[in-house]
Amino acid sequence: MKNGLKYITVILITSAIFSCVPQRKLEEEQSKRENCEKELATLKTTSQDNETKLNEATVKLIDEEKIITGLKKDTSITGTSYRNLTSKYDKLNQINEQLLDKYNRLLEGNLADTKKISGELQLTQEQLLKKQDELKLLEAQLNAQKKSLEELNLELQKREARVAELEGILKKKDDAVNDLKKKLSDALFGFEGKGLTITQKNGKVYVSMDESLLFASGSTTVEAKGVEALKKVAKVLEQNADINILIEGHTDDVPMVGKGDIKDNWDLSVMRATSIVKIITKNSTVDPRRLTAAGRGEYFPIDTAKSADARKKNRRTEIILTPKLDELFKVLETN
């Protein structure tokens, strides 16, 4: 506003100074004056608007200063609260970090324990699986052994049946041998102890006859008392068809002086056995296929001494009676 007044004053002074100038200049000055007046009016209007705006701005500034004062006050309070909150936050943050640290340590411990427990659990599971595999293997082996045992039991039962059958056959054989020995003893009662003995061993019956009962020295012809004894033996053998008969001739160790067909003790022992076979077949219905004549010479002595008594014992003929084992062999062959 003050600037506008100064401007008007200048214009008025200028007008006074140049009032005496020529008409043209006067007109120019008037024109300028009019323009200045218009500008002055415009400036007044602008000045009034600016004053209005200034007043409004002043009022607004006062209000804003009040607001700023209030804000400063609020800011102070807020700052205090903020600092308090910041302090509390720092404490909370510290506590949180402490708690987090404890939690991490606890978590690490738990993880270690968990890892340890997990490892132990895994080991236990592996051991359990291994035990299960071992159990399955044992179960399979047990089943196989059970099956094998069942098969063995079945085979054992079969064998027991076969053994029972064999024992039955052997018992029948033993009974037959005992019965045969008894029959021979009964039939040869008068000859036992007189150059004839009857023994039983190894499931066989042995009828042993001394040379004195059967033959003269160096002879192969059976004498009368020997023929009588052999006839009794033949009758018993005739009644026991399941007996195989082996006649063995034995000599002493004195070398045989060869004469005729007899060249040595081998010939003598064989011919004596053959003579006895002929007597048995001639005086009974014994099947010749049951008879075997064999000579042992001097090689199976009873007494190995070089005395006369020992040689007398060794000069003998043995009739060895063996039950036929055809039934037993059939059982063994079928099994």
C-alpha positions in Angstrom: 0.0 0.0 0.0 2.8 2.4 0.8 4.5 1.7 -2.5 1.3 2.7 -4.3 1.1 6.1 -2.6 4.7 6.9 -3.5 4.0 6.1 -7.0 1.0 8.4 -7.2 3.0 11.3 -5.7 5.7 10.9 -8.3 3.1 11.1 -11.0 1.6 14.3 -9.6 4.9 16.1 -9.4 5.8 15.0 -12.8 2.6 16.5 -14.1 3.2 19.8 -12.5 6.7 20.0 -13.9 5.6 19.4 -17.4 2.3 21.5 -17.4 4.0 24.1 -19.5 5.1 21.8 -22.2 3.7 22.0 -25.7 0.2 20.6 -26.5 1.5 17.5 -28.0 3.5 16.6 -25.0 0.6 17.6 -22.9 -1.5 15.1 -24.7 1.1 12.5 -24.3 1.4 13.3 -20.7 -2.4 13.2 -20.3 -2.4 9.9 -22.0 0.3 8.6 -19.7 -1.6 10.1 -16.8 -4.7 8.2 -17.8 -2.7 5.1 -18.1 -1.1 5.8 -14.8 -4.5 6.4 -13.2 -5.8 3.2 -14.7 -2.7 1.4 -13.4 -3.2 3.1 -10.1 -6.8 2.0 -9.9 -5.7 -1.5 -10.8 -2.9 -1.3 -8.2 -5.4 -0.1 -5.6 -7.7 -3.0 -6.4 -4.7 -5.3 -6.3 -3.5 -3.6 -3.1 -6.9 -4.1 -1.5 -7.0 -7.8 -2.6 -3.5 -8.2 -1.3 -4.5 -6.6 2.0 -7.4 -8.9 2.2 -5.2 -11.8 1.4 -2.7 -10.5 3.9 -5.3 -10.3 6.6 -6.5 -13.8 5.8 -3.0 -15.0 5.7 -2.3 -13.3 9.0 -5.3 -15.0 10.6 -4.3 -18.2 9.1 -0.8 -17.8 10.3 -2.0 -17.1 13.8 -4.1 -20.2 13.7 -1.3 -22.2 12.3 1.1 -20.8 14.9 -1.4 -22.0 17.5 -1.6 -25.4 15.8 2.2 -25.5 15.6 2.4 -24.6 19.3 -0.1 -27.4 20.0 1.9 -29.7 17.7 5.1 -28.8 19.4 3.5 -29.5 22.7 2.1 -32.8 21.3 5.4 -33.5 19.7 7.1 -33.0 23.1 4.6 -35.4 24.7 4.9 -37.8 21.8 8.7 -37.6 21.9 8.6 -38.4 25.6 6.2 -41.2 24.9 8.3 -42.3 22.0 11.5 -42.3 24.1 9.7 -44.3 26.8 8.3 -46.6 24.2 11.8 -46.8 22.6 13.3 -47.6 25.9 10.6 -50.2 26.6 11.1 -51.6 23.1 14.8 -51.8 23.6 14.2 -53.7 26.8 11.6 -55.9 25.2 14.0 -56.4 22.3 16.8 -57.3 24.7 14.5 -59.7 26.6 13.3 -61.1 23.2 16.9 -61.6 22.1 17.7 -63.3 25.5 14.6 -65.5 25.1 15.5 -66.2 21.5 19.0 -67.1 22.5 17.6 -69.4 25.2 15.2 -70.8 22.7 17.9 -71.4 20.2 20.1 -73.1 22.8 17.1 -75.1 23.9 16.3 -75.9 20.3 19.9 -76.9 19.6 19.8 -79.2 22.7 16.5 -80.6 21.6 17.8 -81.0 18.1 20.9 -82.8 19.5 18.7 -84.9 21.7 16.3 -85.5 18.9 19.1 -86.4 16.6 20.5 -88.7 19.2 17.1 -90.3 19.8 16.5 -90.4 16.1 19.9 -92.1 15.6 19.2 -94.6 18.4 15.7 -95.2 17.0 17.1 -95.7 13.5 19.7 -98.1 14.9 17.0 -99.9 16.9 14.8 -100.1 13.8 17.8 -101.5 11.8 18.5 -104.0 14.5 14.8 -104.9 14.6 14.8 -105.4 10.9 17.9 -107.5 11.2 16.4 -109.5 13.9 13.2 -109.9 11.8 15.3 -111.1 8.9 17.2 -113.5 11.2 13.8 -114.6 12.7 12.5 -115.2 9.2 15.6 -117.1 8.3 15.4 -119.1 11.5 11.7 -119.7 10.8 12.5 -121.0 7.3 15.3 -123.2 8.7 13.0 -124.4 11.4 10.3 -125.2 8.9 12.9 -127.0 6.7 14.2 -128.8 9.8 10.6 -129.6 10.8 9.9 -131.0 7.3 13.2 -132.9 7.4 12.3 -134.1 10.9 8.9 -135.3 9.7 10.5 -137.0 6.8 13.1 -138.5 9.2 10.3 -139.6 11.5 8.5 -141.2 8.6 11.7 -142.9 7.5 12.4 -143.9 11.1 8.9 -145.4 11.4 9.6 -147.3 8.2 12.9 -148.4 9.5 11.5 -149.4 12.8 8.9 -151.4 10.9 11.7 -153.0 8.9 13.8 -153.5 12.0 10.8 -155.1 13.7 10.3 -157.3 10.7 14.0 -158.2 10.6 14.1 -158.8 14.3 11.1 -161.1 13.8 12.9 -163.0 11.1 16.1 -163.1 13.1 14.1 -164.4 16.1 12.6 -167.1 13.9 16.1 -167.9 12.7 17.4 -168.0 16.3 14.5 -170.1 17.3 15.1 -172.4 14.4 18.8 -172.7 15.3 18.0 -173.4 18.9 15.4 -176.0 17.8 17.9 -177.5 15.4 20.6 -177.8 18.1 18.1 -179.4 20.4 17.0 -181.9 17.8 20.7 -182.7 16.9 21.5 -183.1 20.6 18.6 -185.4 21.1 19.5 -187.4 17.9 23.2 -187.7 18.7 22.8 -188.0 22.5 24.9 -191.2 22.5 27.7 -189.7 20.5 28.3 -186.4 22.4 31.5 -186.5 24.4 32.7 -189.4 22.3 34.4 -187.6 19.5 31.4 -185.4 18.7 30.4 -182.0 20.0 27.5 -179.7 19.1 27.9 -176.0 19.6 26.0 -172.9 18.7 27.7 -169.6 17.8 27.1 -166.7 15.4 23.6 -167.9 14.6 24.9 -171.3 13.4 25.1 -174.8 14.7 28.4 -176.6 14.5 28.6 -180.4 14.6 32.3 -181.2 15.0 33.4 -184.8 14.6 36.9 -186.0 15.5 38.9 -188.1 13.0 38.7 -191.0 15.4 34.9 -191.1 15.0 34.9 -191.0 11.2 38.1 -192.0 9.6 41.2 -194.2 10.0 44.4 -192.3 9.7 45.0 -191.0 6.2 41.7 -192.5 5.0 38.7 -191.0 3.3 36.3 -193.8 4.0 33.9 -193.2 6.8 33.9 -196.0 9.4 30.7 -197.7 10.6 30.3 -195.7 13.8 30.7 -192.5 11.9 28.2 -193.6 9.3 25.7 -194.3 12.1 26.2 -190.8 13.5 25.9 -189.2 10.0 22.7 -191.0 9.4 21.2 -189.5 12.5 22.4 -186.1 11.4 20.9 -186.7 8.0 17.4 -187.5 9.4 17.4 -184.3 11.4 18.5 -182.3 8.3 15.8 -184.0 6.3 13.2 -182.5 8.6 14.6 -179.0 8.5 14.5 -177.9 4.9 15.4 -174.3 5.6 18.9 -175.1 6.7 22.0 -174.8 4.5 24.7 -177.4 5.1 28.4 -176.9 4.8 30.8 -179.8 5.4 34.4 -178.7 6.1 37.3 -181.1 6.3 40.3 -180.2 8.5 43.7 -181.8 9.0 46.7 -181.4 11.2 50.0 -179.7 10.0 51.8 -183.0 9.4 52.6 -183.1 5.6 50.6 -185.8 3.8 52.7 -188.4 2.1 51.1 -188.7 -1.3 49.6 -192.0 -2.3 47.0 -192.5 -5.1 44.7 -189.6 -5.6 45.6 -188.0 -2.2 48.6 -185.8 -2.8 48.5 -183.5 0.3 46.3 -182.3 3.2 44.2 -180.2 0.8 43.2 -183.4 -1.0 42.6 -185.3 2.2 40.4 -182.6 3.7 38.3 -182.1 0.6 37.8 -185.9 -0.1 36.7 -186.5 3.5 34.1 -183.7 3.2 32.9 -185.2 0.0 32.6 -188.6 1.5 30.4 -187.2 4.2 28.2 -185.4 1.7 27.7 -188.7 -0.2 26.6 -190.5 3.0 24.1 -187.8 3.9 22.5 -187.7 0.4 22.5 -191.5 0.2 20.7 -192.0 3.5 18.2 -189.1 3.4 16.1 -187.0 1.1 18.1 -183.9 1.7 18.3 -181.8 -1.4 22.0 -181.9 -2.7 21.7 -178.3 -3.5 21.7 -177.6 0.2 25.1 -179.3 0.6 28.6 -177.8 0.1 31.8 -179.8 0.6 34.9 -177.8 1.4 38.5 -178.6 2.5 40.4 -176.3 4.8 43.5 -178.5 5.0 45.7 -177.5 8.0 45.0 -173.8 7.8 42.2 -173.4 10.4 43.5 -175.3 13.5 41.7 -175.3 16.8 45.0 -175.5 18.7 48.1 -174.1 17.2 50.5 -176.1 19.5 52.8 -178.6 17.9 51.8 -181.3 20.3 50.1 -184.7 19.6 47.1 -183.7 21.5 46.7 -180.4 19.6 47.1 -182.2 16.3 44.4 -184.7 17.3 42.0 -181.8 18.0 42.7 -180.3 14.6 42.0 -183.5 12.7 38.2 -183.1 12.4 35.2 -182.6 10.2 32.7 -179.9 10.9 29.1 -179.9 9.7 28.1 -176.2 9.8 24.3 -175.6 9.7 23.1 -172.2 8.8 19.4 -171.2 8.5 18.5 -169.9 5.1 18.2 -166.1 5.1 16.2 -165.8 1.9 13.3 -164.2 3.7 15.7 -161.8 5.4 17.5 -160.9 2.2 14.1 -160.3 0.5 13.2 -157.8 3.2 16.6 -156.1 2.9 16.4 -155.9 -0.9 12.9 -154.4 -0.8 14.2 -151.7 1.5 
